[in-house]
């Protein structure tokens, strides 16, 4: 398995744990969107978080959309995941260049800014999707995810996300973990958990050193019994198709389609998530217009 998520329980089933290795899928996203290093780090962290959060959903057709709305150069990152942990994502400014931060690291927080929003939309197959949001705390994404869980879902969470790059700007390692105490967990377990996560290396460093998701969780929670109950392969996958684009064009309505036919005589639609381009000639647009008029 190149990219995968492991799910487990710890502390006599009082803590649920997730770890994801996402190196190859973040590299795929980097190549698709041609991102600069700081954009790769921001997009990669969001992809990893979305994969884990989507994997938490129960229904086969459930989906989760994670939006980071920044206040600085990166205005928007959107990642959509399903309950299998597969993700598609894009970033509004893939070519951003910013200086390193005071620690000599990629300044994701500076590129996104602290005055934005984090929005989570869960489509659980009900009439209306669940929408939760919180203010960004640092713009570094992991801390912002933890804040979202605390303030919007009242779920204490420990979140770590990381992307490490090679000198040629390709992705060397990427992944993350989310640890969540379950309701009514004892104070002694919480204290022990806080001690366990002190002074742990960055998640991207652990992955670069060859640690598996299972090993990472067991190393972090070495004072607890960790039981891995599931391991699943994940990937960066876009589900766009010509048929979906046709439906989107039809949904524009008769007037909009007539304007496109009369003014341009053709249409080229590009998918935000994978940059796949779909071309429609005049004859194809006229056929879609006919379908729109018959709906």
C-alpha positions in Angstrom: 0.0 0.0 0.0 1.5 3.3 -1.1 -1.1 5.6 0.6 -3.2 4.3 3.4 -5.0 5.0 6.6 -5.0 2.9 9.8 -7.7 3.1 12.3 -7.3 1.9 15.9 -8.3 2.1 19.5 -6.2 2.7 22.6 -6.5 2.9 26.4 -9.0 0.1 26.7 -11.1 1.6 23.9 -11.2 5.0 25.5 -9.3 6.7 22.7 -9.7 6.4 18.9 -6.7 6.9 16.7 -6.1 7.4 13.0 -2.8 7.7 11.0 -2.4 8.3 7.3 0.6 8.0 5.0 -0.2 10.2 2.0 3.2 10.8 0.3 2.3 9.6 -3.1 -1.1 11.1 -3.3 0.2 14.6 -2.3 3.0 14.2 -4.9 0.2 13.4 -7.4 -1.6 16.6 -6.4 1.6 18.6 -6.6 2.2 17.4 -10.2 -1.5 18.1 -11.2 -1.6 21.6 -9.8 2.1 22.4 -10.4 2.4 23.9 -6.9 5.3 25.8 -5.3 6.8 24.4 -2.1 4.6 26.4 0.3 1.4 25.6 -1.7 2.4 22.0 -1.8 2.7 22.0 2.0 -0.6 23.7 2.5 -2.5 21.6 0.0 -0.8 18.4 1.3 -1.8 19.0 4.9 -5.4 19.7 3.8 -5.5 16.5 1.7 -4.2 14.4 4.6 -6.7 16.0 7.1 -9.6 15.5 4.6 -8.7 11.9 4.0 -8.8 11.1 7.7 -11.9 13.1 8.4 -13.7 11.5 5.4 -12.6 8.1 6.6 -14.4 8.8 9.9 -17.8 8.9 8.1 -19.9 5.7 8.2 -22.0 5.6 5.1 -20.6 4.3 1.8 -21.9 7.4 -0.1 -21.1 10.0 2.6 -18.7 12.8 1.6 -16.8 15.5 3.4 -15.7 18.9 2.1 -12.9 20.7 4.0 -12.5 24.3 3.1 -9.7 26.6 4.3 -10.6 30.2 3.6 -7.4 32.3 4.1 -6.9 36.0 4.5 -3.5 36.3 2.9 -2.1 35.1 -0.4 -3.8 31.7 -0.2 -7.5 32.6 -0.3 -8.9 29.1 -0.6 -8.1 25.4 -0.4 -10.8 22.8 -1.0 -10.6 19.1 -0.4 -13.4 16.6 -0.9 -13.1 13.1 0.5 -15.3 10.1 0.9 -15.7 7.4 3.6 -13.0 5.3 1.9 -10.5 8.1 2.4 -10.1 9.0 -1.2 -9.6 12.8 -1.9 -9.7 15.3 -4.6 -8.5 18.9 -3.9 -7.3 22.2 -5.3 -5.7 25.4 -4.1 -6.6 28.9 -5.3 -3.0 30.1 -5.7 -0.8 27.2 -6.6 2.1 29.4 -7.7 2.5 31.4 -4.5 6.0 32.3 -3.3 6.6 33.4 0.3 9.7 33.7 2.5 10.5 31.0 5.0 9.4 31.7 8.6 11.6 32.5 11.5 12.4 28.8 12.0 13.5 28.4 8.4 10.4 26.4 7.6 7.8 26.8 4.9 5.5 29.5 6.1 2.0 27.9 5.6 0.5 29.9 8.4 1.8 33.2 6.9 0.6 32.3 3.4 -2.9 31.5 4.7 -3.2 34.0 7.5 -5.0 33.9 10.9 -8.2 35.8 10.0 -9.9 33.2 7.9 -12.3 30.4 8.4 -12.3 26.6 8.4 -15.5 25.1 7.1 -16.5 21.4 7.1 -19.5 20.2 5.1 -20.7 16.6 5.7 -23.1 15.1 3.1 -24.6 12.2 5.1 -27.4 11.5 2.6 -29.9 13.6 4.5 -32.1 16.5 3.1 -29.5 19.1 4.2 -25.7 18.6 4.7 -24.2 19.3 8.1 -22.1 22.5 8.0 -19.7 23.4 10.8 -17.1 26.1 10.9 -14.5 27.8 13.1 -12.1 30.6 12.9 -8.5 29.9 11.9 -6.2 29.9 14.9 -2.7 29.8 13.2 -3.3 29.0 9.5 -1.0 26.1 9.9 -4.0 23.8 9.4 -3.3 21.0 12.1 -4.0 23.4 15.0 -7.0 24.8 13.0 -8.5 21.3 12.6 -8.1 20.6 16.3 -9.8 24.0 17.1 -12.6 23.1 14.7 -13.2 19.8 16.4 -13.2 21.5 19.9 -15.4 24.4 19.1 -17.8 23.1 16.5 -18.1 19.4 17.5 -17.0 19.6 21.1 -14.5 16.8 20.5 -11.0 17.3 22.0 -8.5 16.2 19.4 -4.8 16.0 18.8 -3.9 16.7 15.2 -0.6 16.5 13.5 -0.1 17.0 9.7 3.2 17.3 7.8 4.7 17.5 4.3 8.5 17.2 3.8 10.0 18.1 0.4 13.0 16.9 -1.6 15.5 19.5 -2.8 13.8 19.3 -6.3 10.5 20.3 -4.6 8.9 16.9 -5.0 7.2 15.3 -1.9 9.6 13.3 0.2 7.1 12.3 2.9 3.6 13.3 3.9 1.0 12.2 6.4 -0.7 12.9 9.6 -2.6 11.6 12.6 -5.7 12.4 14.6 -6.2 11.2 18.2 -9.5 11.7 19.9 -10.5 10.7 23.5 -14.0 9.3 23.6 -16.7 10.6 25.9 -16.4 10.0 29.6 -12.7 9.2 29.4 -11.0 9.4 32.8 -8.9 12.4 33.8 -5.9 10.1 34.4 -6.0 8.9 30.8 -6.1 12.5 29.5 -3.1 13.5 31.6 -1.2 10.4 30.4 -2.2 11.2 26.8 -0.8 14.8 27.2 2.5 13.4 28.4 2.7 10.9 25.6 2.6 13.5 22.8 5.2 15.8 24.3 8.4 16.0 22.4 7.4 13.7 19.5 9.2 14.3 16.2 7.3 15.9 13.3 5.0 13.4 11.6 6.8 13.9 8.2 10.1 13.1 9.8 8.8 9.8 11.2 7.4 8.8 7.8 10.7 9.8 6.1 12.5 7.5 8.5 10.3 4.6 7.3 7.8 4.3 10.1 4.5 2.8 9.2 1.2 4.3 10.3 0.8 1.5 12.8 4.3 2.1 14.2 3.8 5.8 14.5 0.6 5.4 16.6 2.3 2.8 18.8 5.3 5.0 19.3 3.2 8.0 20.2 1.0 6.1 22.5 3.7 3.8 23.9 2.1 4.1 27.4 -1.2 2.7 26.1 -2.2 -0.6 24.5 -2.9 0.3 20.8 -5.2 -2.0 18.8 -5.2 -1.5 15.0 -8.6 -2.5 13.8 -8.5 -1.4 10.1 -6.1 -0.5 7.4 -7.3 0.8 4.0 -5.6 2.0 0.8 -6.4 5.6 -0.2 -5.5 7.9 -3.1 -5.9 11.2 -4.8 -8.9 10.5 -7.1 -11.1 12.9 -9.1 -14.5 11.6 -10.1 -15.2 14.2 -12.9 -16.5 12.9 -16.2 -17.8 14.2 -19.5 -21.3 13.2 -18.5 -21.1 15.3 -15.3 -19.8 18.2 -17.2 -22.7 17.8 -19.7 -25.1 17.9 -16.8 -23.4 21.1 -15.5 -23.7 22.8 -18.8 -27.4 21.8 -19.1 -28.0 23.2 -15.6 -26.9 26.6 -16.9 -30.2 26.9 -18.6 -31.4 27.8 -22.1 -30.4 31.4 -22.1 -26.8 30.8 -20.9 -26.3 27.9 -23.4 -27.7 30.0 -26.3 -25.3 32.8 -25.4 -22.4 30.4 -25.5 -23.4 28.9 -28.8 -24.0 32.3 -30.4 -21.0 34.1 -29.0 -18.3 31.4 -28.9 -19.7 28.4 -30.9 -17.8 26.1 -28.5 -16.9 25.5 -24.9 -13.9 24.3 -23.0 -14.5 23.3 -19.3 -11.6 22.6 -17.0 -12.0 20.6 -13.7 -10.7 22.5 -10.7 -9.7 19.3 -9.0 -7.6 17.5 -11.6 -7.2 20.1 -14.5 -8.8 17.7 -17.0 -10.2 19.7 -19.9 -13.5 18.9 -21.7 -14.1 20.4 -25.1 -17.6 20.8 -26.7 -18.1 21.8 -30.3 -21.1 23.8 -31.6 -23.1 20.7 -32.6 -22.6 19.1 -29.2 -23.7 22.3 -27.5 -26.8 22.5 -29.7 -27.7 18.9 -28.6 -27.2 19.9 -24.9 -29.5 22.9 -25.5 -32.1 20.6 -26.9 -31.9 18.5 -23.8 -32.1 21.6 -21.6 -35.3 22.7 -23.4 -36.9 19.3 -23.0 -36.1 19.0 -19.3 
